């Protein structure tokens, strides 16, 4: 989390999950055994 000022912030998060079996599907419909996601959040504290 990075605070630009006393009442604003930006937060980034990256996660990866791995499995023994191919339980995830990519955008093309191919089976995969890992899943990666990224999130970005910006906010104002009041």
PyMOL commands that set and color helices and strands:
alter all, ss='L'
color gray80, all
select strands_A, chain A and resi 2-5+8-18+24-25+31-32+34-44
alter strands_A, ss='S'
color yellow, strands_A
deselect
rebuild
show_as cartoon
